[in-house]
């Protein structure tokens, strides 16, 4: 399959990796080792790199990640551990910049959807229809995501704000993101959001380049499904203000060096 198979750059040379999986890790000591092992098992035998980016943890995550990297067995699935400033966006940016994959997956430290996103992308790829941007989307009508009243209200309200403020058509730009690696690395220099809005900014710029992300259904794992959202009303308000900041930052279209590459999508 093209997603995990041999890949080549524009000059015909073999790319170092077919897929990069970027995992931000903040106070993730309870889950990060299991997550890394699950990813490695799922992608065993493929030309894949896992990039874990620790970002200011206070619970021993950094030491645990260092031990994982030191004891990692050589093989087609490699492990790299990086450090960044605190913030999910800072971590994802560092991982994306360091990635070498023909495709890059931005996911979470506890795999909230398991591998639903990758499974869906592989099915699209088998049919020769792998888009340049695939999102594991809670907003997809076939997604299995039970929400409490607060979670549902906050999700609906923030989606409405994205559409009004930014004109975004993507239902869930804060899901997991699988993107053409060349495109992501060209977009990264324009991304400055340090926190939860990073993937929203990424998908926003992709949309502005004329790319229509394909959202695929996901099922929230039982441990996520059982608790209420950890995002507060204050967090949503801060992200809402951030949407106006994001719009102002990119009102001139931003850097256009990537427009030729993006137009191919």
TORPA-191260 format. One record per residue (C-alpha): residue number from 0; residue in one letter; x, y, z. Coordinates in nm, 4 decimals. Each point is the difference from the previous one (the first is absolute). Last residue first. Layout:
{torza=NUM&doza=A&u=X&v=Y&w=Z}
...
//
This chain:
{torza=264&doza=X&u=-0.4165&v=1.8441&w=-0.3476}
{torza=263&doza=X&u=0.2439&v=0.1113&w=-0.2705}
{torza=262&doza=X&u=-0.0794&v=0.3590&w=0.0955}
{torza=261&doza=X&u=0.1777&v=-0.0504&w=0.3292}
{torza=260&doza=X&u=0.3380&v=-0.0539&w=-0.1642}
{torza=259&doza=X&u=-0.0344&v=0.3162&w=-0.2049}
{torza=258&doza=X&u=-0.1309&v=0.1957&w=0.2978}
{torza=257&doza=X&u=0.2865&v=-0.0990&w=0.2337}
{torza=256&doza=X&u=0.2057&v=0.3161&w=-0.0448}
{torza=255&doza=X&u=-0.3094&v=0.2063&w=0.0672}
{torza=254&doza=X&u=0.0851&v=0.1357&w=0.3442}
{torza=253&doza=X&u=-0.3070&v=0.1338&w=0.1714}
{torza=252&doza=X&u=-0.3271&v=0.0637&w=-0.1837}
{torza=251&doza=X&u=-0.0154&v=0.3664&w=0.0974}
{torza=250&doza=X&u=-0.2598&v=-0.0663&w=0.2732}
{torza=249&doza=X&u=0.2186&v=-0.2729&w=0.1484}
{torza=248&doza=X&u=0.0869&v=0.1580&w=0.3351}
{torza=247&doza=X&u=-0.3331&v=0.1770&w=0.0304}
{torza=246&doza=X&u=-0.1924&v=-0.3250&w=-0.0457}
{torza=245&doza=X&u=0.2172&v=-0.1790&w=0.2572}
{torza=244&doza=X&u=-0.0447&v=0.2769&w=0.2554}
{torza=243&doza=X&u=-0.3757&v=-0.0126&w=-0.0556}
{torza=242&doza=X&u=0.0086&v=-0.3775&w=0.0481}
{torza=241&doza=X&u=0.2104&v=0.0440&w=0.3145}
{torza=240&doza=X&u=-0.2812&v=0.1937&w=0.1645}
{torza=239&doza=X&u=-0.2136&v=-0.3088&w=-0.0467}
{torza=238&doza=X&u=0.2814&v=-0.2178&w=0.1330}
{torza=237&doza=X&u=0.0085&v=0.2103&w=0.3176}
{torza=236&doza=X&u=-0.3773&v=-0.0237&w=0.0331}
{torza=235&doza=X&u=0.0154&v=-0.3767&w=-0.0486}
{torza=234&doza=X&u=0.2671&v=-0.0275&w=0.2686}
{torza=233&doza=X&u=-0.2090&v=0.2143&w=0.2365}
{torza=232&doza=X&u=-0.2996&v=-0.2264&w=-0.0574}
{torza=231&doza=X&u=0.2197&v=-0.2871&w=0.1095}
{torza=230&doza=X&u=0.1726&v=-0.2702&w=-0.2008}
{torza=229&doza=X&u=0.0345&v=-0.3174&w=0.2079}
{torza=228&doza=X&u=-0.3033&v=-0.1489&w=-0.1725}
{torza=227&doza=X&u=-0.2169&v=-0.2359&w=0.2026}
{torza=226&doza=X&u=0.1134&v=-0.3560&w=0.0614}
{torza=225&doza=X&u=-0.1043&v=-0.3441&w=-0.1204}
{torza=224&doza=X&u=0.0561&v=0.0414&w=-0.3713}
{torza=223&doza=X&u=0.3683&v=0.0715&w=0.0440}
{torza=222&doza=X&u=0.0639&v=-0.3284&w=0.1829}
{torza=221&doza=X&u=-0.2299&v=-0.1842&w=-0.2409}
{torza=220&doza=X&u=0.1810&v=0.1098&w=-0.3141}
{torza=219&doza=X&u=-0.1648&v=0.2610&w=-0.2219}
{torza=218&doza=X&u=-0.1118&v=-0.1489&w=-0.3279}
{torza=217&doza=X&u=0.1148&v=0.1652&w=-0.3202}
{torza=216&doza=X&u=-0.1566&v=0.0933&w=-0.3320}
{torza=215&doza=X&u=0.2059&v=0.1546&w=-0.2825}
{torza=214&doza=X&u=0.0248&v=0.3659&w=-0.0967}
{torza=213&doza=X&u=0.1460&v=0.0762&w=-0.3420}
{torza=212&doza=X&u=0.1753&v=0.3361&w=-0.0116}
{torza=211&doza=X&u=-0.0900&v=0.2244&w=-0.2959}
{torza=210&doza=X&u=0.3135&v=0.1709&w=-0.1291}
{torza=209&doza=X&u=-0.0378&v=0.3418&w=-0.1627}
{torza=208&doza=X&u=0.3050&v=0.1602&w=0.1596}
{torza=207&doza=X&u=-0.2317&v=0.1757&w=0.2447}
{torza=206&doza=X&u=-0.1197&v=-0.3425&w=0.1134}
{torza=205&doza=X&u=0.3580&v=-0.1093&w=0.0686}
{torza=204&doza=X&u=0.0599&v=0.3219&w=0.1928}
{torza=203&doza=X&u=-0.3062&v=-0.0662&w=0.2161}
{torza=202&doza=X&u=0.1060&v=-0.3628&w=0.0513}
{torza=201&doza=X&u=0.3314&v=0.1089&w=0.1509}
{torza=200&doza=X&u=-0.1547&v=0.2789&w=0.2086}
{torza=199&doza=X&u=-0.2584&v=-0.2409&w=0.1397}
{torza=198&doza=X&u=0.2803&v=-0.2507&w=0.0592}
{torza=197&doza=X&u=0.1848&v=0.2528&w=0.2156}
{torza=196&doza=X&u=-0.3060&v=0.1304&w=0.1865}
{torza=195&doza=X&u=0.0625&v=-0.2192&w=0.3065}
{torza=194&doza=X&u=0.3267&v=0.1705&w=0.0916}
{torza=193&doza=X&u=0.2988&v=0.1924&w=-0.1355}
{torza=192&doza=X&u=-0.1662&v=0.1501&w=-0.3115}
{torza=191&doza=X&u=0.2801&v=0.1249&w=-0.2257}
{torza=190&doza=X&u=-0.0474&v=-0.1781&w=-0.3321}
{torza=189&doza=X&u=0.1354&v=0.1695&w=-0.3131}
{torza=188&doza=X&u=0.3302&v=-0.1933&w=0.0042}
{torza=187&doza=X&u=-0.2024&v=-0.3255&w=0.0279}
{torza=186&doza=X&u=-0.1787&v=0.0317&w=-0.3347}
{torza=185&doza=X&u=0.2855&v=-0.1268&w=-0.2161}
{torza=184&doza=X&u=0.0717&v=-0.2878&w=0.2390}
{torza=183&doza=X&u=-0.3660&v=-0.0946&w=-0.0059}
{torza=182&doza=X&u=-0.0219&v=0.0048&w=-0.3798}
{torza=181&doza=X&u=0.3066&v=-0.2170&w=-0.0444}
{torza=180&doza=X&u=-0.1283&v=-0.2455&w=0.2593}
{torza=179&doza=X&u=-0.3433&v=-0.0484&w=-0.1560}
{torza=178&doza=X&u=-0.2271&v=0.0231&w=0.2992}
{torza=177&doza=X&u=-0.1576&v=-0.2283&w=0.2608}
{torza=176&doza=X&u=-0.1651&v=0.2147&w=0.2682}
{torza=175&doza=X&u=-0.1576&v=-0.1239&w=0.3242}
{torza=174&doza=X&u=-0.2989&v=0.2071&w=0.1017}
{torza=173&doza=X&u=0.0177&v=0.3715&w=0.0732}
{torza=172&doza=X&u=-0.1079&v=0.1004&w=-0.3507}
{torza=171&doza=X&u=-0.3421&v=-0.1537&w=0.0756}
{torza=170&doza=X&u=-0.2792&v=0.1035&w=-0.2380}
{torza=169&doza=X&u=0.2154&v=0.1343&w=-0.2798}
{torza=168&doza=X&u=-0.1798&v=0.2800&w=-0.1846}
{torza=167&doza=X&u=0.1933&v=0.2895&w=0.1494}
{torza=166&doza=X&u=-0.1317&v=0.3520&w=-0.0564}
{torza=165&doza=X&u=0.2510&v=0.1333&w=0.2491}
{torza=164&doza=X&u=-0.2138&v=0.1979&w=0.2453}
{torza=163&doza=X&u=-0.3464&v=-0.1367&w=-0.0791}
{torza=162&doza=X&u=0.1006&v=-0.3590&w=-0.0768}
{torza=161&doza=X&u=0.2461&v=-0.0251&w=0.2850}
{torza=160&doza=X&u=-0.2513&v=0.1564&w=0.2385}
{torza=159&doza=X&u=-0.2670&v=-0.2544&w=-0.0924}
{torza=158&doza=X&u=0.2436&v=-0.2852&w=0.0638}
{torza=157&doza=X&u=0.0846&v=0.1544&w=0.3383}
{torza=156&doza=X&u=-0.3646&v=0.0118&w=0.1001}
{torza=155&doza=X&u=-0.0757&v=-0.3552&w=-0.1120}
{torza=154&doza=X&u=0.2973&v=-0.1435&w=0.1895}
{torza=153&doza=X&u=-0.0764&v=0.2032&w=0.3131}
{torza=152&doza=X&u=-0.3642&v=-0.1069&w=-0.0015}
{torza=151&doza=X&u=0.0803&v=-0.3665&w=-0.0612}
{torza=150&doza=X&u=0.2629&v=-0.0101&w=0.2730}
{torza=149&doza=X&u=-0.2306&v=0.1687&w=0.2496}
{torza=148&doza=X&u=-0.2954&v=-0.2283&w=-0.0740}
{torza=147&doza=X&u=0.2073&v=-0.3158&w=0.0162}
{torza=146&doza=X&u=0.1416&v=-0.1382&w=-0.3200}
{torza=145&doza=X&u=-0.0006&v=-0.3488&w=-0.1441}
{torza=144&doza=X&u=0.2327&v=-0.0259&w=-0.2965}
{torza=143&doza=X&u=-0.0614&v=-0.2722&w=-0.2556}
{torza=142&doza=X&u=0.0832&v=0.1654&w=-0.3318}
{torza=141&doza=X&u=-0.2331&v=-0.0730&w=-0.2914}
{torza=140&doza=X&u=-0.1201&v=0.3598&w=-0.0355}
{torza=139&doza=X&u=0.3597&v=0.1284&w=-0.0088}
{torza=138&doza=X&u=0.0458&v=0.2740&w=0.2619}
{torza=137&doza=X&u=0.2331&v=-0.2073&w=0.2171}
{torza=136&doza=X&u=0.2383&v=0.0057&w=-0.2944}
{torza=135&doza=X&u=0.3119&v=-0.2009&w=-0.0700}
{torza=134&doza=X&u=0.1162&v=0.2447&w=-0.2646}
{torza=133&doza=X&u=0.1522&v=-0.0843&w=-0.3387}
{torza=132&doza=X&u=0.1943&v=0.2616&w=-0.1964}
{torza=131&doza=X&u=0.1750&v=-0.0637&w=-0.3338}
{torza=130&doza=X&u=-0.2772&v=-0.2356&w=-0.1007}
{torza=129&doza=X&u=0.0509&v=-0.3772&w=-0.0449}
{torza=128&doza=X&u=-0.2341&v=-0.1023&w=-0.2825}
{torza=127&doza=X&u=0.1801&v=-0.2892&w=-0.1681}
{torza=126&doza=X&u=-0.2542&v=-0.2492&w=0.1317}
{torza=125&doza=X&u=0.2585&v=-0.1648&w=0.2243}
{torza=124&doza=X&u=0.0976&v=0.3473&w=0.1200}
{torza=123&doza=X&u=-0.3513&v=0.0795&w=0.1190}
{torza=122&doza=X&u=-0.0054&v=-0.3264&w=0.1939}
{torza=121&doza=X&u=0.3423&v=0.0765&w=0.1445}
{torza=120&doza=X&u=-0.1187&v=0.3439&w=0.1079}
{torza=119&doza=X&u=-0.2993&v=-0.1534&w=0.1797}
{torza=118&doza=X&u=0.2230&v=-0.2425&w=0.1910}
{torza=117&doza=X&u=0.2408&v=0.2817&w=0.0846}
{torza=116&doza=X&u=-0.2770&v=0.2147&w=0.1483}
{torza=115&doza=X&u=-0.1659&v=-0.2878&w=0.1863}
{torza=114&doza=X&u=0.3346&v=-0.0889&w=0.1599}
{torza=113&doza=X&u=-0.0964&v=0.0433&w=0.3654}
{torza=112&doza=X&u=-0.2316&v=0.2996&w=0.0043}
{torza=111&doza=X&u=0.1291&v=0.1623&w=0.3219}
{torza=110&doza=X&u=0.3589&v=-0.1102&w=-0.0721}
{torza=109&doza=X&u=0.1358&v=0.0911&w=0.3468}
{torza=108&doza=X&u=0.2829&v=0.2400&w=-0.0897}
{torza=107&doza=X&u=-0.1958&v=0.1610&w=-0.2809}
{torza=106&doza=X&u=0.0319&v=-0.0070&w=-0.3807}
{torza=105&doza=X&u=0.1618&v=0.1944&w=-0.2813}
{torza=104&doza=X&u=0.0598&v=-0.2396&w=-0.2898}
{torza=103&doza=X&u=0.2549&v=0.0981&w=-0.2646}
{torza=102&doza=X&u=0.0187&v=-0.1385&w=-0.3536}
{torza=101&doza=X&u=0.3047&v=-0.0264&w=-0.2283}
{torza=100&doza=X&u=0.1831&v=-0.0155&w=0.3296}
{torza=99&doza=X&u=0.3126&v=0.1847&w=0.1032}
{torza=98&doza=X&u=-0.1326&v=0.1825&w=0.3069}
{torza=97&doza=X&u=0.2133&v=0.2496&w=0.1932}
{torza=96&doza=X&u=-0.2158&v=0.3021&w=-0.0837}
{torza=95&doza=X&u=-0.3167&v=-0.1980&w=0.0697}
{torza=94&doza=X&u=0.1295&v=-0.1114&w=0.3391}
{torza=93&doza=X&u=0.1006&v=0.3493&w=0.1056}
{torza=92&doza=X&u=-0.3342&v=0.1396&w=-0.1164}
{torza=91&doza=X&u=-0.1946&v=-0.2695&w=0.1828}
{torza=90&doza=X&u=0.1858&v=0.0751&w=0.3233}
{torza=89&doza=X&u=-0.0445&v=0.3770&w=-0.0224}
{torza=88&doza=X&u=-0.3673&v=-0.0492&w=-0.0806}
{torza=87&doza=X&u=-0.0516&v=-0.2264&w=0.2987}
{torza=86&doza=X&u=0.1594&v=0.2525&w=0.2331}
{torza=85&doza=X&u=0.3126&v=0.0145&w=0.2162}
{torza=84&doza=X&u=0.3191&v=0.0756&w=-0.1896}
{torza=83&doza=X&u=0.1425&v=-0.2865&w=-0.2001}
{torza=82&doza=X&u=0.2004&v=-0.3179&w=0.0541}
{torza=81&doza=X&u=0.0552&v=-0.2824&w=-0.2478}
{torza=80&doza=X&u=-0.0100&v=-0.3797&w=0.0227}
{torza=79&doza=X&u=0.0581&v=-0.2029&w=-0.3153}
{torza=78&doza=X&u=-0.1208&v=-0.3572&w=-0.0502}
{torza=77&doza=X&u=0.0500&v=-0.2117&w=-0.3129}
{torza=76&doza=X&u=-0.2320&v=-0.2543&w=-0.1593}
{torza=75&doza=X&u=0.2029&v=-0.1742&w=-0.2745}
{torza=74&doza=X&u=0.2204&v=-0.1537&w=0.2651}
{torza=73&doza=X&u=0.2503&v=0.0758&w=0.2733}
{torza=72&doza=X&u=-0.1160&v=-0.0828&w=0.3493}
{torza=71&doza=X&u=-0.0890&v=0.2873&w=0.2287}
{torza=70&doza=X&u=0.1747&v=-0.0094&w=0.3374}
{torza=69&doza=X&u=0.1413&v=0.3513&w=-0.0065}
{torza=68&doza=X&u=-0.3186&v=0.1431&w=-0.1526}
{torza=67&doza=X&u=-0.2217&v=-0.1530&w=0.2675}
{torza=66&doza=X&u=0.2358&v=0.1134&w=0.2762}
{torza=65&doza=X&u=-0.0076&v=0.3573&w=-0.1331}
{torza=64&doza=X&u=-0.3786&v=-0.0109&w=-0.0172}
{torza=63&doza=X&u=-0.0188&v=-0.1104&w=0.3635}
{torza=62&doza=X&u=0.2378&v=0.2750&w=0.1089}
{torza=61&doza=X&u=-0.2050&v=0.2663&w=-0.1795}
{torza=60&doza=X&u=-0.3315&v=-0.1339&w=0.1313}
{torza=59&doza=X&u=0.1187&v=0.0242&w=0.3601}
{torza=58&doza=X&u=-0.3033&v=0.1850&w=0.1328}
{torza=57&doza=X&u=0.0786&v=0.3685&w=-0.0590}
{torza=56&doza=X&u=-0.0364&v=0.0095&w=-0.3785}
{torza=55&doza=X&u=0.1275&v=0.2956&w=-0.2021}
{torza=54&doza=X&u=-0.0601&v=-0.1166&w=-0.3542}
{torza=53&doza=X&u=0.1086&v=-0.3533&w=-0.0848}
{torza=52&doza=X&u=-0.0153&v=-0.0596&w=-0.3752}
{torza=51&doza=X&u=-0.0297&v=-0.3646&w=-0.1039}
{torza=50&doza=X&u=0.0862&v=-0.0695&w=-0.3640}
{torza=49&doza=X&u=-0.0845&v=-0.3472&w=-0.1292}
{torza=48&doza=X&u=0.1599&v=-0.0825&w=-0.3350}
{torza=47&doza=X&u=-0.1405&v=-0.2403&w=-0.2576}
{torza=46&doza=X&u=0.1276&v=-0.2234&w=-0.2812}
{torza=45&doza=X&u=-0.2396&v=-0.2847&w=0.0734}
{torza=44&doza=X&u=0.0753&v=-0.3344&w=0.1654}
{torza=43&doza=X&u=-0.1932&v=0.0805&w=0.3160}
{torza=42&doza=X&u=-0.2511&v=0.2822&w=-0.0431}
{torza=41&doza=X&u=-0.2608&v=-0.1164&w=0.2531}
{torza=40&doza=X&u=0.2676&v=-0.1368&w=0.2343}
{torza=39&doza=X&u=0.2010&v=0.3234&w=-0.0080}
{torza=38&doza=X&u=-0.3137&v=0.2053&w=0.0596}
{torza=37&doza=X&u=-0.1022&v=-0.2196&w=0.2938}
{torza=36&doza=X&u=0.3511&v=0.0156&w=0.1462}
{torza=35&doza=X&u=0.0059&v=0.3795&w=-0.0204}
{torza=34&doza=X&u=-0.3427&v=0.0220&w=0.1629}
{torza=33&doza=X&u=0.0864&v=-0.2405&w=0.2816}
{torza=32&doza=X&u=0.3157&v=0.1968&w=0.0773}
{torza=31&doza=X&u=-0.1866&v=0.3321&w=-0.0125}
{torza=30&doza=X&u=-0.2906&v=-0.0852&w=0.2270}
{torza=29&doza=X&u=0.0685&v=0.0588&w=0.3703}
{torza=28&doza=X&u=0.3094&v=0.2152&w=-0.0565}
{torza=27&doza=X&u=-0.1931&v=0.2408&w=-0.2213}
{torza=26&doza=X&u=0.0531&v=0.3229&w=0.1922}
{torza=25&doza=X&u=0.0266&v=0.1663&w=-0.3418}
{torza=24&doza=X&u=0.0839&v=-0.2212&w=-0.2965}
{torza=23&doza=X&u=-0.0718&v=0.1065&w=-0.3578}
{torza=22&doza=X&u=-0.0080&v=-0.2958&w=-0.2417}
{torza=21&doza=X&u=0.1081&v=0.0392&w=-0.3639}
{torza=20&doza=X&u=-0.0322&v=-0.3076&w=-0.2227}
{torza=19&doza=X&u=0.2175&v=0.0280&w=-0.3122}
{torza=18&doza=X&u=-0.0846&v=-0.2174&w=-0.2990}
{torza=17&doza=X&u=0.1822&v=-0.1209&w=-0.3124}
{torza=16&doza=X&u=0.3473&v=0.0741&w=0.1309}
{torza=15&doza=X&u=0.3389&v=0.0993&w=-0.1446}
{torza=14&doza=X&u=-0.1449&v=0.0926&w=-0.3415}
{torza=13&doza=X&u=0.1457&v=-0.1936&w=-0.2949}
{torza=12&doza=X&u=0.1317&v=0.2354&w=-0.2663}
{torza=11&doza=X&u=-0.2194&v=0.0786&w=-0.3016}
{torza=10&doza=X&u=0.0771&v=0.3707&w=-0.0052}
{torza=9&doza=X&u=-0.3470&v=0.0928&w=0.1315}
{torza=8&doza=X&u=0.0449&v=-0.2273&w=0.3014}
{torza=7&doza=X&u=-0.0650&v=-0.3709&w=-0.0048}
{torza=6&doza=X&u=-0.2106&v=-0.2379&w=0.2035}
{torza=5&doza=X&u=0.0102&v=-0.3731&w=0.0579}
{torza=4&doza=X&u=-0.3084&v=-0.1365&w=0.1692}
{torza=3&doza=X&u=-0.1799&v=0.1057&w=0.3165}
{torza=2&doza=X&u=-0.2569&v=0.2388&w=-0.1473}
{torza=1&doza=X&u=0.0506&v=-0.1267&w=-0.3550}
{torza=0&doza=X&u=-0.1190&v=-0.3525&w=0.0753}
//
